[in-house]
Amino acid sequence: MSAPAASSPGLPEGARVVLATHNAGKVRELRQLIAGAVPGLEVETAVVDAGAVGAPDVVEDGVTFAQNALKKARAVAAHTGLIAVADDSGLAVDVLHGAPGIFSARWAGRHGDDRANLELLLAQLADVPDEHRGAQFVCAAALAVPSGPDAAGARAIHVEHVEHGRLPGTLLREPVGDGGFGYDPILRPEGRDMSTAQLSPEDKNAISHRGHAFRALLPYLVDALDARP
């Protein structure tokens, strides 16, 4: 592992990777995964969120999880000059032909209103019998590595990579558990007798869609960190 690069003006001291989100849960999960893959890296300072670097909001207008994840990673990498990791994830319900899908975070109309999203989805599925309540969490995780700025100060993206992960299960009829976020309280993973929101952080990372996608992305992230001065 090369020595940490000095932070650019306006960036937090020691920052090396930006996770393109304001979601504290996602930042915590990625820090835990990177800490296991890169011993000695001070993940609390090296891995920061979009708010810490003043990254602009990105309109997620892609038609796939991968398109949205790449768009966010590219924008944050170009804005900061740091390695950027982004994900787009959601819940795909079998009887809804994959919906809410990319609209999971705003299924009830307002972005990030977890309670409203849960209540609307459960109401829509109220008459669906247990044997047809299959669903899965899906995640696309993207890496973008910027080059140095050109004469005009613009940065090109010279490395891009996307990996996918999934967590299949069954939808419960009411929320159970206080952990996690999003739709975690209503998905019971395959082979488990509890909701995702009842899993410990370690158990969740081991089986989650985001954990699978981020672990698949880790070798490329480690290579990018090693290649940076």
C-alpha positions in Angstrom: 0.0 0.0 0.0 1.4 3.4 -1.0 1.5 6.2 1.5 -1.7 8.3 1.6 -1.8 11.3 -0.7 -2.0 14.7 0.7 -5.6 16.0 0.7 -6.5 18.6 -2.0 -7.6 22.0 -0.8 -11.1 21.9 0.6 -11.0 18.1 1.2 -10.9 16.4 4.6 -7.4 15.6 5.7 -6.5 12.1 4.8 -9.5 11.5 2.5 -8.7 8.9 -0.2 -12.1 7.4 -1.2 -15.5 9.1 -1.5 -18.6 7.1 -1.2 -21.2 9.0 -3.3 -24.0 9.0 -0.8 -25.2 10.9 2.3 -26.5 7.6 3.8 -24.5 7.0 7.0 -25.5 3.3 6.9 -23.8 2.8 3.5 -20.7 4.6 4.6 -20.4 2.4 7.7 -20.8 -0.7 5.6 -18.1 0.3 3.1 -15.7 1.3 5.9 -16.1 -2.1 7.5 -15.4 -3.9 4.2 -12.4 -1.8 3.3 -10.9 -2.2 6.8 -10.9 -5.9 6.3 -9.3 -5.7 2.8 -6.7 -2.9 3.5 -5.1 -3.5 6.9 -3.6 -0.3 8.4 -5.8 2.1 6.4 -7.5 4.6 8.7 -10.9 4.1 7.2 -12.6 6.7 9.5 -10.7 9.5 7.8 -9.8 7.8 4.5 -13.4 6.9 3.5 -15.7 9.9 3.5 -19.2 10.6 2.2 -20.4 13.0 -0.5 -21.4 15.7 2.1 -17.8 15.8 3.5 -16.4 16.9 0.2 -19.3 19.1 -0.9 -20.1 16.9 -3.9 -23.0 18.0 -6.0 -26.3 16.1 -6.1 -26.6 13.8 -9.1 -29.9 13.3 -10.9 -30.4 9.5 -11.0 -32.1 9.3 -14.4 -30.5 6.1 -15.6 -32.8 3.2 -16.4 -30.7 0.6 -14.6 -28.9 0.3 -11.3 -25.6 0.2 -13.0 -26.2 3.4 -15.0 -27.2 5.3 -11.9 -24.2 4.0 -9.9 -21.7 4.9 -12.6 -23.2 8.4 -13.1 -22.8 9.1 -9.4 -19.3 7.7 -9.2 -18.1 9.7 -12.3 -19.6 13.0 -11.0 -18.0 12.7 -7.5 -14.6 11.6 -8.8 -14.5 14.5 -11.3 -15.6 16.9 -8.6 -13.1 15.8 -5.9 -10.2 14.2 -7.8 -10.5 11.3 -5.4 -11.4 7.7 -6.1 -15.2 7.4 -6.0 -17.4 4.5 -5.2 -21.2 4.7 -5.7 -24.0 2.2 -5.6 -27.6 2.1 -6.7 -29.7 -0.4 -5.0 -33.3 -1.3 -4.4 -36.0 -3.9 -4.0 -37.2 -6.0 -6.9 -40.6 -7.8 -6.2 -41.4 -10.8 -8.3 -45.2 -10.2 -8.7 -44.4 -6.5 -9.6 -42.1 -7.6 -12.4 -39.1 -6.2 -10.6 -40.6 -3.0 -9.2 -40.0 -0.8 -7.2 -36.5 -1.4 -8.7 -34.7 1.8 -9.5 -37.6 3.7 -7.9 -37.3 2.0 -4.6 -36.2 5.1 -2.6 -39.1 7.2 -3.9 -41.8 4.6 -4.4 -44.3 6.6 -2.4 -43.4 9.9 -4.2 -40.9 11.5 -1.9 -37.3 10.4 -2.0 -36.0 8.7 1.1 -39.3 8.4 3.0 -38.7 4.8 4.2 -41.9 4.5 6.3 -44.1 5.8 3.4 -42.4 3.5 0.9 -42.9 0.5 3.2 -46.5 1.2 3.9 -47.4 1.7 0.2 -45.7 -1.4 -0.9 -47.2 -3.6 1.8 -50.7 -2.2 0.9 -50.1 -3.0 -2.7 -49.2 -6.6 -1.8 -51.8 -7.1 0.9 -53.7 -9.7 -1.1 -50.7 -11.6 -2.4 -50.3 -15.0 -0.7 -47.1 -15.9 1.1 -46.0 -18.3 -1.6 -45.9 -15.5 -4.2 -44.2 -12.9 -2.1 -40.7 -13.5 -3.4 -38.4 -10.5 -3.8 -34.7 -9.6 -3.8 -32.5 -6.7 -2.9 -30.3 -5.8 -5.9 -27.2 -3.6 -5.9 -24.9 -2.2 -8.6 -21.6 -0.9 -7.1 -19.4 1.3 -9.3 -15.8 2.6 -9.1 -14.5 5.7 -10.9 -10.9 6.8 -10.7 -10.1 10.3 -12.1 -6.9 11.4 -13.8 -5.2 14.6 -12.9 -6.7 17.9 -14.0 -6.0 19.2 -17.4 -5.0 22.7 -18.3 -8.6 23.8 -17.9 -8.9 22.1 -14.5 -11.2 19.3 -15.8 -10.6 15.7 -14.8 -11.2 12.7 -17.1 -12.3 9.3 -15.6 -9.7 6.7 -16.6 -10.9 3.7 -14.7 -14.5 2.5 -14.4 -15.8 -0.8 -13.1 -19.2 -2.1 -12.0 -20.1 -5.2 -10.0 -23.6 -6.5 -9.0 -25.0 -8.3 -5.9 -28.3 -9.7 -4.8 -30.1 -10.9 -1.7 -33.1 -13.1 -2.4 -35.9 -13.6 0.1 -39.5 -13.3 1.0 -41.5 -10.2 1.9 -43.1 -10.1 5.3 -46.6 -8.6 5.9 -45.4 -6.0 8.4 -42.0 -4.4 9.4 -40.0 -6.4 11.9 -36.7 -5.2 13.5 -35.1 -1.9 14.3 -31.8 -2.3 12.4 -30.8 -1.4 8.8 -32.7 1.0 6.7 -34.9 1.2 3.7 -36.9 -2.0 3.1 -34.7 -4.1 5.5 -37.6 -4.6 8.0 -39.8 -6.4 5.4 -37.4 -8.8 3.7 -36.7 -12.2 5.2 -33.6 -13.5 3.5 -33.6 -17.0 2.1 -32.6 -19.5 4.8 -33.2 -17.1 7.7 -36.1 -16.8 10.2 -35.7 -13.1 10.7 -35.9 -9.9 8.7 -32.8 -8.2 7.3 -33.4 -5.5 9.9 -32.9 -8.1 12.7 -29.5 -9.2 11.5 -26.3 -8.0 13.1 -24.2 -5.6 11.0 -21.7 -8.4 10.5 -24.3 -10.9 9.4 -25.9 -8.4 7.1 -22.6 -7.5 5.4 -21.9 -11.2 4.9 -25.1 -11.9 2.9 -26.4 -8.5 1.7 -26.7 -7.4 -1.9 -24.5 -4.4 -1.2 -21.9 -6.6 0.6 -21.7 -8.9 -2.3 -21.3 -6.0 -4.8 -18.8 -4.1 -2.7 -16.7 -7.2 -2.0 -16.6 -8.0 -5.7 -15.5 -4.4 -6.3 -12.8 -4.4 -3.6 -9.9 -5.8 -5.6 -10.4 -3.0 -8.2 -10.6 -0.4 -5.4 -7.5 -1.8 -3.7 -5.6 -1.6 -7.1 -6.7 2.0 -7.5 -5.5 2.9 -4.0 -2.2 1.2 -4.6 -1.8 3.1 -7.9 -2.4 6.5 -6.4 0.7 8.5 -5.3 
